[in-house]
Amino acid sequence: MPTREDAWKLLCEYTQSESLRKHMLAVEACVRAYARTHGADEELWGVAALLHDFDYERWPNQAHALDKEHPAEGAKILREQGYPEEIVRAILSHADYCNVPRQSQLEHTLFACDELAGFLTACAYVRPSKSILDLEVDSVKRRMKDKAFAKGVSRDDVRKGAEELGIPLEEHIAFCIAALREHADALGLRGTIAVEAGL
């Protein structure tokens, strides 16, 4: 299987947008944290999460075509480069319009973390501190009710993701916040909270 370093190079080759790169890193952080709790293959889960949108910038697929553009183009590239089918299938299954039913724990986890990681990032950016370190679950839930906020994020997918994991939404939000806090600096989510504050 290609390494994480290989996956990162591939991602950077196809994705120039800093915010999209950070989104994939954020989803990776959440999915890896879940892999650890499940005793799953953290490298495999992490690479699937890291690459889930690597083809999006080049083939955005606004029409939600089943077999072309994102993520179908990416799936072809990954197969050509020898990525395991488990990773390819997880990436295809995160887009409902591909009609690849989610079955494995990895597939459910990737779907559950994708929209939520983006939403948590948006929530952190609008805080006075611009930080994930002082973001709380209640604040996230309030923002979810505000339809004008981060309107590109499907609230239904966020809720459905938690359901597919079989855990309460609040627990899923708290888990992902904790995972993102561990990588706050790499994700640009420390904001104005100083390192000396012990956070």
C-alpha positions as CSV (number, residue, x, y, z in Angstrom):
1,M,0.0,0.0,0.0
2,P,1.3,3.5,-0.8
3,T,2.4,5.4,2.3
4,R,0.9,8.5,3.8
5,E,3.7,10.5,2.3
6,D,2.8,9.2,-1.1
7,A,-0.8,10.1,-0.4
8,W,0.1,13.7,0.6
9,K,2.2,14.1,-2.6
10,L,-0.8,12.9,-4.7
11,L,-3.1,15.3,-2.8
12,C,-0.8,18.3,-3.3
13,E,-0.4,17.4,-7.0
14,Y,-4.2,17.7,-7.6
15,T,-5.2,20.2,-5.0
16,Q,-3.7,23.8,-4.9
17,S,-6.3,25.3,-2.5
18,E,-4.9,25.6,1.0
19,S,-8.4,25.5,2.6
20,L,-9.3,22.3,0.7
21,R,-6.0,20.7,1.8
22,K,-6.7,21.7,5.4
23,H,-10.2,20.2,5.1
24,M,-8.7,16.9,4.1
25,L,-6.2,17.1,7.0
26,A,-9.1,17.9,9.4
27,V,-11.1,14.9,8.2
28,E,-8.0,12.7,8.5
29,A,-7.5,13.8,12.1
30,C,-11.1,12.9,13.0
31,V,-11.0,9.5,11.2
32,R,-7.6,8.5,12.6
33,A,-8.9,9.3,16.1
34,Y,-11.9,7.0,15.5
35,A,-9.6,4.3,14.1
36,R,-7.7,4.3,17.3
37,T,-10.8,3.9,19.4
38,H,-11.9,1.0,17.2
39,G,-8.5,-0.7,17.1
40,A,-8.6,-0.4,13.3
41,D,-5.8,0.1,10.8
42,E,-5.0,3.8,11.5
43,E,-2.8,4.2,8.4
44,L,-5.4,2.8,6.1
45,W,-8.2,4.8,7.6
46,G,-6.0,7.9,7.6
47,V,-5.0,7.6,4.0
48,A,-8.7,7.1,2.9
49,A,-9.7,10.3,4.8
50,L,-6.7,12.3,3.5
51,L,-7.5,11.4,-0.1
52,H,-11.3,11.6,0.0
53,D,-11.5,14.9,-1.8
54,F,-8.1,15.0,-3.6
55,D,-9.7,15.1,-7.0
56,Y,-12.4,17.6,-6.1
57,E,-10.6,20.8,-7.2
58,R,-10.0,19.4,-10.7
59,W,-13.4,17.7,-11.1
60,P,-15.9,19.4,-8.8
61,N,-18.9,17.4,-10.1
62,Q,-21.6,20.0,-9.5
63,A,-24.0,17.8,-11.5
64,H,-23.4,14.8,-9.2
65,A,-22.6,12.5,-12.1
66,L,-22.4,8.9,-11.0
67,D,-19.4,7.8,-13.0
68,K,-17.4,10.8,-13.9
69,E,-15.7,13.8,-12.1
70,H,-15.3,13.7,-8.2
71,P,-14.9,11.1,-6.7
72,A,-15.0,8.7,-9.8
73,E,-12.0,10.2,-11.4
74,G,-10.0,10.0,-8.1
75,A,-11.1,6.4,-7.7
76,K,-9.6,5.6,-11.2
77,I,-6.3,7.3,-10.2
78,L,-6.1,5.5,-6.9
79,R,-6.7,2.1,-8.5
80,E,-4.0,2.8,-11.1
81,Q,-1.6,3.7,-8.3
82,G,-2.3,0.5,-6.3
83,Y,-4.4,1.8,-3.4
84,P,-6.4,-0.9,-1.7
85,E,-10.0,-1.3,-2.8
86,E,-11.1,-0.7,0.8
87,I,-9.8,2.9,0.5
88,V,-11.3,3.4,-3.0
89,R,-14.7,2.1,-1.9
90,A,-14.7,4.2,1.2
91,I,-14.0,7.3,-0.9
92,L,-16.8,6.4,-3.4
93,S,-19.3,5.7,-0.6
94,H,-18.8,9.2,1.0
95,A,-20.7,10.7,-2.0
96,D,-24.3,9.4,-1.8
97,Y,-24.8,10.1,-5.5
98,C,-22.2,7.4,-6.4
99,N,-24.7,4.7,-5.2
100,V,-22.0,2.8,-3.3
101,P,-23.8,1.8,0.0
102,R,-21.7,2.4,3.1
103,Q,-21.1,-1.0,4.8
104,S,-17.7,-1.0,6.6
105,Q,-16.9,0.9,9.8
106,L,-14.4,3.0,7.8
107,E,-17.1,4.0,5.2
108,H,-19.5,5.1,7.9
109,T,-16.7,7.0,9.8
110,L,-15.4,8.8,6.7
111,F,-19.0,10.0,5.8
112,A,-19.6,11.0,9.4
113,C,-16.5,13.1,9.8
114,D,-16.5,14.8,6.3
115,E,-19.2,17.4,6.7
116,L,-18.7,17.8,10.4
117,A,-15.0,18.6,10.1
118,G,-15.8,21.3,7.7
119,F,-18.6,22.7,9.9
120,L,-16.3,22.7,13.0
121,T,-13.7,24.6,11.1
122,A,-16.2,27.2,10.1
123,C,-17.5,27.4,13.7
124,A,-13.9,28.0,15.0
125,Y,-13.2,30.7,12.4
126,V,-16.1,32.9,13.5
127,R,-15.2,32.7,17.2
128,P,-13.5,35.8,18.7
129,S,-10.5,33.7,19.3
130,K,-10.7,32.1,15.8
131,S,-9.7,28.8,17.6
132,I,-10.9,25.2,17.9
133,L,-9.4,25.2,21.4
134,D,-12.3,27.0,23.1
135,L,-15.1,25.7,20.8
136,E,-17.8,23.9,22.7
137,V,-20.5,21.5,21.6
138,D,-23.4,23.8,22.6
139,S,-22.0,26.5,20.3
140,V,-21.8,24.1,17.4
141,K,-25.4,22.9,18.0
142,R,-26.6,26.5,18.0
143,R,-24.8,27.2,14.7
144,M,-26.4,24.1,13.2
145,K,-29.8,25.8,13.7
146,D,-28.6,28.9,11.8
147,K,-29.4,28.0,8.2
148,A,-27.5,31.0,6.9
149,F,-24.2,29.9,8.6
150,A,-21.9,27.6,6.5
151,K,-24.8,26.9,4.3
152,G,-22.7,24.6,2.1
153,V,-22.7,22.1,5.0
154,S,-25.5,19.6,5.0
155,R,-27.0,19.4,8.5
156,D,-28.8,16.3,7.4
157,D,-25.5,14.6,6.5
158,V,-24.0,15.7,9.9
159,R,-26.9,14.1,11.7
160,K,-27.0,11.0,9.5
161,G,-23.3,10.5,10.0
162,A,-23.7,10.3,13.8
163,E,-26.6,7.9,13.3
164,E,-24.6,5.7,11.1
165,L,-21.9,5.5,13.8
166,G,-24.6,4.7,16.3
167,I,-23.6,7.5,18.7
168,P,-25.4,10.6,19.9
169,L,-24.7,13.7,17.8
170,E,-23.3,15.6,20.8
171,E,-20.8,12.8,21.5
172,H,-19.7,12.8,17.8
173,I,-19.3,16.6,17.8
174,A,-17.2,16.5,21.1
175,F,-15.1,13.6,19.8
176,C,-14.2,15.4,16.5
177,I,-13.5,18.7,18.4
178,A,-11.0,16.8,20.6
179,A,-9.4,15.2,17.5
180,L,-9.0,18.6,15.8
181,R,-7.6,20.2,18.9
182,E,-4.7,17.8,18.8
183,H,-3.8,19.2,15.4
184,A,-4.8,22.8,15.9
185,D,-1.5,24.3,14.7
186,A,-1.3,22.2,11.6
187,L,-4.9,23.0,10.7
188,G,-4.5,26.7,11.3
189,L,-7.1,26.4,14.1
190,R,-5.2,27.7,17.1
191,G,-6.3,31.2,16.5
192,T,-5.3,33.8,19.1
193,I,-5.0,31.3,22.0
194,A,-1.4,31.3,23.1
195,V,0.6,28.1,23.6
196,E,1.5,29.3,27.1
197,A,-2.2,29.1,28.1
198,G,-1.5,25.4,28.4
199,L,-4.0,24.5,25.7
